[in-house]
Structures are given as C-alpha cells and as structure tokens.
Amino acid sequence: MSRVTVSAKTMERILDERYLGVGGKAQRFFDSEVIRRCDKYVPMKTGNLKRSAWHGTEIGSGVVVYNAPYAHKQYYEGRNPGTSKTGKDRGRYWFERMKADNKESLLSLLKQLTGGR
C-alpha cells in the first residue's frame, strides 16, 4: 500500500507571504495609495478635510477614515464635482470617483507587489 503525505500552508501564512495580511506591506501600500489618489477629488477649502485622512487612518488597517467633523456631510451632501473653484474633480463621493478612475492601475500595482497574475 502506498502512502501520500500532503503538506499545505495555512491561509495566514499564504497571506503573509504575499504581503496581504492586515498590516502587511500590500495593505499599507493600498491604504496610502487610496488616500494619495483621493486627494484631487476631496473638497478643499482649507485642506483640513483631505489631511484628516492621514490623521484618521491607521495605515495597514484596510479602513480609510476622514475624521474631520464635517466629512460625512461633505461626502454625501457636498457640492457636485466641477462646481468648486479649487478643482474640477473636487466634490462629493470622492472615493467612488477615484476608484472609477484608478481601479485598473491600483489592481495592477497590487498584482506586481503581491506576485499575482
């Protein structure tokens, strides 16, 4: 009778090897890149709202937080994009619009970083 021995890596180890675990290199990169790429879409009067993402986010957590007191209202009820004097792209729903414009390049960068195809 033959014996077969199978050895498999744990999911946690696979994620760590690909830098995909919480706090891993890929997650830290992605969080930072999302904030950086959202910059031109975030409404700006004083700059506090866009800077609040760097202060409110724990880079590597997978959650980007704009913690200015008025962030929620600006995101859902702010001016329509194109109506601001500070930039044609600035306005509400900044993350959704950034994602629509940058999804493919973000995925490509993550694939390179994690060894994906």
N, C-alpha and C positions, 0 to 999 in steps of 0.2 A: 504494500500500500504506500502511495506517495503522500508526502506532506507538503502543504503550501503554507507559507507564512507571509502574512501581509502586514506591512507596517505603514501606517498613514500618519501624516502630520495633523495636529489639531487645527481647527479653524483659526484659533487665536494665533498660532504660530505662522500659519499661511498669511494672515492679515499683517502681522508684524514684519514678515519677510518682504512684503510688498509695500510697506510703509503705510498701510491703510488702517491701522488701529487708531482708536481715539487718542489724540495727542501725537500721533505719528507724523512723520515728515510730510506725507501726502496731504493729510488733513490740515496741518499747519499751513502748508503751501496754499491749499484751496481756500481756506478761510481768509488768508491775507490777500489772495488774488481777487476774491469776490469783493472785499472792501475796496481794494485799489480800483477795480474796474467799475464799481458802482459810483465812484467819485464824481464823474462827469454828469451823472443822472440825478444826484441828490440835490434838492432845492438848496439854494445858498443865499443867505442874506448876510450873515456874519461869519459863516463857516462852522459854527458850533454843531450843527446837525451832522454834517459829514464827519467831523472829528469825533463825534460821540460814538461812532462805530469802533474806533480804535480803543476808546476808553471802556466801552460796554461789552466788548467781546473778549472772551478767553480764547486766544488763538489756539486752535487744535481741538476745540470742543465740538466743532461741527455746527455751531449755532452763532450766527452773526446778530449782534444786538446793537441797535441805535438807541442809546439811552437818554437822549435829550427829552425833556418833559413833553415836548410838542411833536415828537417823532411819529407817533401813531396818527395824529390828526393830519400831519403833512403827507404821510404815506397814502392815506385813504381819501383825504378831502382837499389836499393842496391844489395848487394851480396845475392846469393841464400842461404837458410838455410843450415847449415852444412859446409860452406866454411870459417867460422870465427874461429880464434884461441881462441876467448873468450867464445865460447859455441856453441854446435852443433845445438841448436834451434834458434840461433840469425840470423836475416835476414829480408828481405822484407816481406810485408804483415803480420806483426806481429799480428795485431788484428784478422784477419781472421783465422790464425793458432791457436791462443789462443782460439778463440771461438769454433773451431772444436774440440779441446782437452778438453774444460771445460764446454761446453754448458749444459750438463745434471746436473753437480754438481752446477753450478750457478743457474739454474732453481729450483733445489731442495732447495737451501738455501733461494731463494726468496719466495718460497711457504711457508717455515717454518716461515719466517719473517712476511709475509702478511696474514697468516691464510688460504692460498689456499690449494687446494687438488690436 
